Amino acid sequence: MKVSDMQATNSLSSIHIPSPETVARAQEVKQAYSSFVGETFFSQMLSSMRSTVGKPAYFHGGQAEEKFRAQLDMQLAQSLSQSTGDRFAEPMFEQQFPQEAAVLKQAKAAGMSIPLQKLSQLAEIRY
């Protein structure tokens, strides 16, 4: 047996395979954190952008337009968060939740993945 084969065998045996429930909880935490960070970032960005533009002299909708615009900004923030929020939330997640990040890395190294549709079923499990 070659030295490189022995090292590969040792590295595979040192990989701890987490339970599916642990992986599901870590994925749920990551998804919630990414959603929170993305929505917070994009909502602040949109409100800052809106504050730089003044009200028009004519055809301003008043309070109803402002309420609609706030709801529109909330929907835009959610949509932007779902599509691109993971890009900047990933490094922050690894710093804030190192145990969950390690579990997800171990699961990825072991080839495990749980679809997010099954997370609702695992939420009903009492520990």
Buried (B, 14 or more C-beta within 10 A) or exposed (E): EEEEEEEEEEEEEEEEEBEBEBBBBBBBBBBEBBBEBBBBBBBEBBEEEEEEEEEEEEEEEEEEEEEEBEEEBBEBBBBBBBEEBBEEBBEEBBEEBEEBBBBBBBBEEBEBEBEEEEBEEBEEEEE
